[in-house]
């Protein structure tokens, strides 16, 4: 008797849309429901502390403290007994054989890697499979929202994806701003996070 296999179509990816293209102050929605899933707030006076909340429960998920001399810290109230850790220990920078710089996060479902290149400004992959992103940035335009697009696998680590994305996208923006200010002081095709930034 010939066996039959039932093919199950994977769930469509989900879009996490930003109310503002501001990584320090914004709200994040899933397909624009009535209320946001995440709220991102940065202290106005210092501009050094960013809090990321579960907006539905009004619960702090992560706090990022940017420091001028000492390394930046991140605090997860539900992890490490609520103690802050060096941000670079949670979001670890490394280099692929191709020369691309990547940032990895250890999660309850394994290690995932953020990579930036000509195809994706920012995309997240499961470690060991750099061909199929589980999440990526969708740039905003007249026809689509600025959003993080997640496959079903990324949904399992959604909080980690959102927090790490906010950090890395903000770094990209600071780097690009410095290039604009520096003008001719920066050579063309400088890279950040492995992403080629055209400075011409």
C-alpha positions as CSV (number, residue, x, y, z in Angstrom):
1,X,0.0,0.0,0.0
2,X,1.4,3.4,-0.9
3,X,1.7,5.8,1.9
4,X,0.4,9.3,1.6
5,X,1.9,12.4,3.2
6,X,-0.2,15.4,4.1
7,X,1.6,18.6,3.4
8,X,0.9,21.3,6.0
9,X,1.4,24.9,4.8
10,X,3.4,27.0,7.2
11,X,1.6,29.9,8.9
12,X,2.1,33.1,7.0
13,X,4.7,35.5,8.5
14,X,3.5,38.2,10.9
15,X,4.2,41.8,10.6
16,X,5.2,43.9,13.6
17,X,4.6,47.5,12.6
18,X,6.2,50.6,14.2
19,X,4.1,53.7,14.9
20,X,7.2,55.8,14.5
21,X,10.5,55.0,12.8
22,X,12.3,55.8,16.0
23,X,14.1,53.0,17.8
24,X,14.1,55.0,21.1
25,X,10.4,56.1,21.2
26,X,7.8,54.1,19.4
27,X,4.9,51.6,19.7
28,X,4.8,48.3,17.9
29,X,1.6,46.7,16.6
30,X,0.8,43.4,15.0
31,X,-1.1,44.3,11.8
32,X,-2.4,47.4,13.5
33,X,-4.7,46.1,16.2
34,X,-6.5,48.4,18.6
35,X,-3.7,48.4,21.1
36,X,0.1,48.0,20.8
37,X,2.0,44.9,21.8
38,X,5.2,46.8,22.7
39,X,6.0,50.3,23.9
40,X,9.5,51.8,23.7
41,X,10.3,54.8,25.8
42,X,13.6,56.7,26.3
43,X,14.4,59.1,29.2
44,X,14.1,62.6,27.6
45,X,16.7,64.4,29.8
46,X,19.6,62.0,29.6
47,X,18.7,60.1,26.4
48,X,20.7,57.2,27.9
49,X,18.0,54.9,29.2
50,X,15.5,53.0,27.1
51,X,12.7,50.9,28.5
52,X,10.9,48.3,26.4
53,X,7.5,47.3,27.8
54,X,4.9,44.6,27.1
55,X,2.3,47.2,26.5
56,X,-0.7,44.9,27.1
57,X,0.5,44.0,30.6
58,X,2.3,47.3,31.2
59,X,5.3,45.1,32.2
60,X,8.9,46.1,31.7
61,X,10.7,43.5,29.4
62,X,14.1,45.1,29.1
63,X,16.0,48.2,30.1
64,X,19.0,49.4,28.1
65,X,21.5,51.8,29.7
66,X,23.9,53.5,27.3
67,X,27.0,54.7,28.9
68,X,29.7,57.1,27.6
69,X,32.8,55.4,29.0
70,X,31.8,52.1,30.6
71,X,30.1,49.3,28.4
72,X,26.4,49.6,27.8
73,X,24.2,47.4,30.1
74,X,20.9,45.6,29.6
75,X,18.5,44.4,32.3
76,X,15.8,41.8,32.0
77,X,13.6,41.9,35.2
78,X,12.7,38.2,34.6
79,X,16.3,37.0,34.0
80,X,19.6,36.9,35.9
81,X,17.6,37.6,39.1
82,X,16.9,41.1,37.7
83,X,20.6,42.0,37.6
84,X,22.0,44.1,34.7
85,X,24.6,42.5,32.4
86,X,27.1,43.9,29.9
87,X,25.1,44.3,26.6
88,X,27.9,42.7,24.6
89,X,27.5,39.5,26.6
90,X,23.8,39.2,25.6
91,X,24.2,40.4,22.1
92,X,27.6,38.9,21.1
93,X,29.5,40.2,18.1
94,X,31.5,37.8,15.9
95,X,32.7,37.4,12.4
96,X,31.7,34.9,9.7
97,X,34.2,33.3,7.3
98,X,32.8,35.6,4.6
99,X,34.0,38.6,6.6
100,X,30.5,39.7,7.7
101,X,30.2,40.8,11.2
102,X,27.2,39.3,13.0
103,X,25.5,39.5,16.4
104,X,24.2,36.4,18.1
105,X,21.7,35.9,21.0
106,X,21.3,32.8,23.1
107,X,17.6,32.0,23.6
108,X,15.5,29.2,25.2
109,X,15.1,27.8,21.7
110,X,18.8,28.0,20.6
111,X,21.2,30.5,19.1
112,X,20.1,33.0,16.6
113,X,22.3,35.4,14.5
114,X,21.6,38.9,13.2
115,X,23.2,39.7,9.9
116,X,23.2,42.7,7.6
117,X,24.1,42.7,3.9
118,X,23.0,43.8,0.5
119,X,19.9,41.6,0.6
120,X,18.6,42.6,4.0
121,X,19.4,45.6,6.1
122,X,18.9,43.4,9.1
123,X,17.8,39.7,9.1
124,X,17.8,37.0,11.8
125,X,18.9,33.4,11.2
126,X,19.1,30.3,13.2
127,X,22.8,29.6,13.8
128,X,24.0,27.1,11.2
129,X,21.4,28.1,8.6
130,X,22.3,31.4,7.1
131,X,20.2,30.9,4.0
132,X,16.6,31.3,5.4
133,X,15.9,34.3,7.7
134,X,13.4,33.7,10.4
135,X,12.9,37.5,10.8
136,X,13.9,40.6,8.8
137,X,13.4,44.3,8.6
138,X,10.8,45.6,6.2
139,X,11.6,49.2,5.3
140,X,8.8,51.7,5.3
141,X,7.4,53.2,2.1
142,X,4.2,54.7,0.7
143,X,2.7,51.3,0.4
144,X,4.1,49.4,3.5
145,X,4.9,50.0,7.1
146,X,8.3,50.0,8.7
147,X,8.1,46.6,10.4
148,X,9.9,43.5,11.6
149,X,8.6,40.5,9.7
150,X,8.6,37.2,11.6
151,X,8.3,33.6,10.6
152,X,6.7,31.1,13.0
153,X,10.0,30.1,14.4
154,X,10.8,33.7,15.4
155,X,7.5,34.0,17.1
156,X,8.8,31.6,19.8
157,X,11.5,34.2,20.8
158,X,9.6,37.3,19.9
159,X,10.6,39.4,22.8
160,X,14.3,38.7,22.2
161,X,13.9,39.5,18.5
162,X,12.2,42.8,19.2
163,X,14.8,43.9,21.8
164,X,17.8,42.9,19.8
165,X,16.4,44.5,16.7
166,X,15.8,47.8,18.4
167,X,19.5,47.9,19.6
168,X,21.0,47.0,16.2
169,X,18.8,49.2,14.1
170,X,19.7,52.2,16.4
171,X,23.4,51.4,16.0
172,X,23.0,51.4,12.2
173,X,21.3,54.8,12.3
174,X,24.0,56.3,14.6
175,X,26.7,55.0,12.3
176,X,25.0,56.3,9.2
177,X,24.5,59.7,10.8
178,X,28.2,59.9,11.7
179,X,29.0,59.2,8.1
180,X,26.8,62.0,6.9
181,X,28.4,64.4,9.4
182,X,31.9,63.2,8.7
183,X,31.5,63.6,4.9
184,X,34.8,63.1,3.2
185,X,36.5,61.8,6.3
186,X,34.8,58.4,5.7
187,X,35.8,56.3,2.7
188,X,33.1,54.8,0.5
189,X,31.4,51.5,1.3
190,X,32.2,51.6,5.0
191,X,30.5,48.6,6.7
192,X,28.6,48.3,10.0
193,X,27.2,44.9,11.2
194,X,28.5,43.6,7.8
195,X,26.2,46.0,5.9
196,X,27.7,48.0,3.1
197,X,26.8,51.6,3.5
198,X,27.3,53.6,0.4
199,X,28.7,57.0,1.4
200,X,29.1,58.4,-2.1
